[in-house]
């Protein structure tokens, strides 16, 4: 929430935290983020987050009681964009619903009966 509501850096826009990986000793945390925008905007957001890491670590220190406050490292998570790209490719390859409905209505009368049997 602190990234969304308290970080004032204008480079940090359209950022979503997808997951956080903690080191076993709890001293380091890798924060995986997704950034909506161009690759240049992604890199700007990562630099903005890296510059805001100290502030975010202080926010974490206020919320949790541990011996150490984890050092934050930000990495780009390409999973969301990869999923969107797969959906785009599939959408261009697979027939649309209207094409499928049209193909179903073009069946000869003797094949329409077969369509209802599972």
DRENLORO-520799 format. One record per residue (C-alpha): residue in three letters; x, y, z. Coordinates in steps of 0.001 Angstrom, whole numbers, plus 500000, padded with zeros to 6 digits. Example, Ala and Ser with C-alpha at 12.3 -4.5 7.8 and 13.67 -1.06 7.14 Angstrom:
REM residues 2
ALA | 512300 | 495500 | 507800
SER | 513670 | 498940 | 507140
***
This chain:
REM residues 118
UNK | 500000 | 500000 | 500000
UNK | 502856 | 502388 | 500697
UNK | 503945 | 502211 | 497046
UNK | 500463 | 503225 | 495921
UNK | 499653 | 505841 | 498497
UNK | 502857 | 507271 | 499961
UNK | 505625 | 507157 | 497363
UNK | 505651 | 510600 | 495733
UNK | 508209 | 509833 | 493016
UNK | 506542 | 510613 | 489647
UNK | 508430 | 507727 | 488020
UNK | 506543 | 505221 | 490177
UNK | 503249 | 504970 | 488290
UNK | 501242 | 501937 | 487223
UNK | 503182 | 499654 | 489566
UNK | 501642 | 496473 | 490974
UNK | 503435 | 494228 | 493455
UNK | 502963 | 490662 | 492227
UNK | 504927 | 488799 | 494905
UNK | 507656 | 489156 | 497514
UNK | 510393 | 486613 | 498169
UNK | 512057 | 486729 | 501563
UNK | 515524 | 485382 | 502282
UNK | 515564 | 482674 | 504977
UNK | 517343 | 485007 | 507408
UNK | 514699 | 487736 | 506745
UNK | 517418 | 490308 | 505967
UNK | 516635 | 490675 | 502261
UNK | 513439 | 490755 | 500255
UNK | 512991 | 490709 | 496508
UNK | 509859 | 492579 | 495499
UNK | 508558 | 491513 | 492097
UNK | 506563 | 494249 | 490385
UNK | 504597 | 494604 | 487199
UNK | 504622 | 497986 | 485487
UNK | 502074 | 498907 | 482858
UNK | 503760 | 500896 | 480123
UNK | 506656 | 500846 | 477729
UNK | 510000 | 499231 | 478544
UNK | 511386 | 502731 | 479182
UNK | 508588 | 503416 | 481697
UNK | 509313 | 500063 | 483358
UNK | 512970 | 500993 | 483829
UNK | 512054 | 504440 | 485145
UNK | 509649 | 502882 | 487652
UNK | 512324 | 500424 | 488815
UNK | 514780 | 503281 | 489350
UNK | 512128 | 505240 | 491233
UNK | 511395 | 502237 | 493446
UNK | 515108 | 501691 | 494097
UNK | 515400 | 505345 | 495156
UNK | 512359 | 504917 | 497425
UNK | 513641 | 501683 | 499015
UNK | 514870 | 503388 | 502197
UNK | 511525 | 505096 | 502720
UNK | 509661 | 501827 | 502103
UNK | 511961 | 499949 | 504485
UNK | 511160 | 502517 | 507182
UNK | 507447 | 501966 | 506546
UNK | 507957 | 498213 | 506924
UNK | 509944 | 498724 | 510143
UNK | 506975 | 500629 | 511609
UNK | 504578 | 497787 | 510770
UNK | 506501 | 494648 | 511742
UNK | 508520 | 493724 | 514774
UNK | 511582 | 491819 | 513690
UNK | 515209 | 491930 | 514614
UNK | 516130 | 493197 | 511151
UNK | 514225 | 495206 | 508613
UNK | 514645 | 493496 | 505257
UNK | 516558 | 495316 | 502529
UNK | 514313 | 495691 | 499533
UNK | 515364 | 494878 | 496000
UNK | 512928 | 495419 | 493146
UNK | 512698 | 493222 | 490069
UNK | 510434 | 493370 | 487083
UNK | 507911 | 490528 | 486866
UNK | 507162 | 489905 | 483212
UNK | 504462 | 487326 | 483942
UNK | 501509 | 489692 | 483593
UNK | 502714 | 491170 | 480303
UNK | 503582 | 487681 | 479061
UNK | 500023 | 486524 | 479834
UNK | 498563 | 489516 | 477981
UNK | 500772 | 488790 | 474976
UNK | 499688 | 485129 | 474925
UNK | 496038 | 486190 | 475068
UNK | 496621 | 488624 | 472190
UNK | 498280 | 485953 | 470050
UNK | 495560 | 483411 | 470822
UNK | 492895 | 485988 | 470018
UNK | 494430 | 486575 | 466604
UNK | 494747 | 482844 | 465857
UNK | 491536 | 481415 | 467286
UNK | 488188 | 482148 | 465632
UNK | 485985 | 484704 | 467360
UNK | 482637 | 483741 | 468930
UNK | 480692 | 485261 | 466037
UNK | 482683 | 483158 | 463527
UNK | 482021 | 480014 | 465593
UNK | 478281 | 480787 | 465792
UNK | 478187 | 481383 | 462023
UNK | 479987 | 478073 | 461353
UNK | 477429 | 476228 | 463551
UNK | 474472 | 477634 | 461604
UNK | 476029 | 476608 | 458279
UNK | 475789 | 472852 | 459047
UNK | 473639 | 470751 | 456725
UNK | 470361 | 469545 | 458313
UNK | 471581 | 465927 | 458685
UNK | 474636 | 467056 | 460736
UNK | 472644 | 469338 | 463073
UNK | 471316 | 466251 | 464892
UNK | 474877 | 465028 | 465628
UNK | 475711 | 468321 | 467287
UNK | 473190 | 467747 | 470098
UNK | 474563 | 464292 | 471043
UNK | 477385 | 464496 | 473623
***
